Structures are given as structure tokens and as C-alpha cells.
């Protein structure tokens, strides 16, 4: 029978201290200095430019379609992006805040809904 009162080592703790490999520093690294952003001046220049999304992205494609004078139908946007209807409507619901635009929707005589950027 062992005397548990004399054992001070916790279970799961290493029995010997671990050695630091040769050549490895034991001190903490200094925090990297903050870099000045090269993009700061570009942000000010682009404040007046319309936001369009990354070139070639589906977001940019949709914004290009609805910025046209005739706008775009849900079916046209679905065909261009390969998205389902609920995905297109979800994008159109978040686009005004994300891209700082107003989107208006209107029904044509045939009952088809057209989306376009309000001017």
C-alpha cells in the first residue's frame, strides 16, 4: 500500500522538467511593429467611386446587370450566376448596405420582377 499523503506530484504532470533544445531561445519574441498601411490613401480616393465588388466575381456580375438601364430579372441573374432564386434574393437584400446603393424592384406587364439600381 502506498502512502498518498507523501506523494506531491499531480497525476499527468511530467516527472522531470523538459529540456529546451540547444539553439532555441526561451524568451518571448518581441511583438511585431505595426506597419503603416499603404492602402490608407487609396481609401480616401475611392470614397466617391461606386462600389462594384471584385472584378470577375458573381457580385460584380450581378451589380453590372442591375446597373443597366433596363435592370435585370431574377431569371437573368440566376442564369448569369448559376445561383438559386433564394440566393439571388438574399444577395439583393444585403447589397444596398454592402455596396451603398439603393435597389428598386418593379413588376413588368408580364408579371416578371425587374431589379435595378435607383438613381
C-alpha positions as CSV (number, residue, x, y, z in Angstrom):
1,X,0.0,0.0,0.0
2,X,1.4,3.4,-1.0
3,X,1.1,6.4,1.2
4,X,-0.7,9.0,-0.9
5,X,-0.1,11.8,1.6
6,X,3.7,11.8,0.8
7,X,3.2,11.9,-2.9
8,X,3.1,15.6,-4.0
9,X,3.3,15.1,-7.8
10,X,0.0,15.6,-9.7
11,X,-1.2,12.9,-12.0
12,X,-0.5,13.6,-15.6
13,X,2.3,16.0,-14.8
14,X,5.8,15.3,-16.2
15,X,8.2,13.7,-13.7
16,X,11.2,15.7,-14.9
17,X,11.4,19.2,-16.3
18,X,11.6,19.3,-20.0
19,X,14.8,20.5,-21.5
20,X,15.0,23.3,-24.1
21,X,16.7,22.2,-27.3
22,X,20.1,23.8,-28.0
23,X,19.8,27.0,-30.0
24,X,16.2,27.7,-29.0
25,X,15.6,30.8,-27.1
26,X,13.4,30.6,-24.0
27,X,12.4,34.3,-24.0
28,X,9.3,35.5,-25.7
29,X,9.5,37.1,-29.1
30,X,9.0,40.9,-29.3
31,X,5.7,41.9,-30.8
32,X,6.0,42.9,-34.4
33,X,5.7,46.6,-35.0
34,X,2.6,47.8,-36.7
35,X,3.1,48.6,-40.3
36,X,1.7,51.7,-41.9
37,X,-0.9,50.7,-44.4
38,X,-0.2,51.6,-48.0
39,X,-4.0,51.4,-48.6
40,X,-5.0,54.4,-46.5
41,X,-4.5,56.9,-49.2
42,X,-6.4,54.8,-51.7
43,X,-9.5,54.6,-49.5
44,X,-9.8,58.3,-49.5
45,X,-9.6,58.4,-53.3
46,X,-12.2,55.7,-53.8
47,X,-14.8,57.2,-51.4
48,X,-16.7,58.8,-54.3
49,X,-16.4,55.8,-56.6
50,X,-19.2,53.3,-56.7
51,X,-18.5,50.0,-55.1
52,X,-18.7,47.2,-57.5
53,X,-17.2,44.1,-55.9
54,X,-14.1,42.2,-57.1
55,X,-13.6,42.2,-60.8
56,X,-15.0,39.0,-62.3
57,X,-16.9,37.9,-59.2
58,X,-20.5,37.0,-59.2
59,X,-21.3,40.0,-57.0
60,X,-19.7,42.3,-59.7
61,X,-21.7,40.5,-62.3
62,X,-25.0,41.0,-60.6
63,X,-24.2,44.7,-59.9
64,X,-23.4,45.1,-63.5
65,X,-26.6,43.6,-64.6
66,X,-28.8,45.6,-62.3
67,X,-27.0,48.9,-63.0
68,X,-28.0,48.7,-66.6
69,X,-30.9,51.0,-67.8
70,X,-33.3,48.1,-68.1
71,X,-32.2,46.3,-64.9
72,X,-32.3,42.6,-64.7
73,X,-34.9,39.9,-64.0
74,X,-34.5,37.3,-61.3
75,X,-34.2,34.6,-64.0
76,X,-31.4,36.5,-65.8
77,X,-29.4,36.9,-62.6
78,X,-29.9,33.2,-61.8
79,X,-28.7,32.2,-65.3
80,X,-25.7,34.5,-65.1
81,X,-24.5,33.3,-61.7
82,X,-25.8,29.8,-61.5
83,X,-27.5,30.6,-58.2
84,X,-30.9,29.6,-57.0
85,X,-33.6,32.2,-56.6
86,X,-33.3,32.4,-52.8
87,X,-29.6,33.1,-53.1
88,X,-30.1,35.9,-55.6
89,X,-32.8,37.5,-53.4
90,X,-30.5,37.1,-50.3
91,X,-27.7,38.9,-52.2
92,X,-30.1,41.7,-53.3
93,X,-31.3,42.2,-49.8
94,X,-27.8,42.7,-48.4
95,X,-26.4,44.6,-51.4
96,X,-27.8,48.1,-50.5
97,X,-25.8,48.2,-47.2
98,X,-22.8,46.4,-48.6
99,X,-22.3,48.4,-51.8
100,X,-24.0,51.7,-50.7
101,X,-26.7,51.6,-53.4
102,X,-30.5,51.6,-53.5
103,X,-32.2,48.8,-55.4
104,X,-35.7,49.2,-56.7
105,X,-37.8,46.4,-57.9
106,X,-40.8,46.6,-60.2
107,X,-43.1,44.2,-62.0
108,X,-43.5,44.3,-65.7
109,X,-46.7,43.8,-67.6
110,X,-46.0,40.1,-67.8
111,X,-45.6,39.8,-64.0
112,X,-41.8,39.4,-64.1
113,X,-39.9,41.2,-61.4
114,X,-37.1,43.5,-62.6
115,X,-34.3,44.7,-60.2
116,X,-32.3,47.9,-60.9
117,X,-30.2,50.4,-59.1
118,X,-32.2,53.5,-58.2
119,X,-30.6,56.7,-59.5
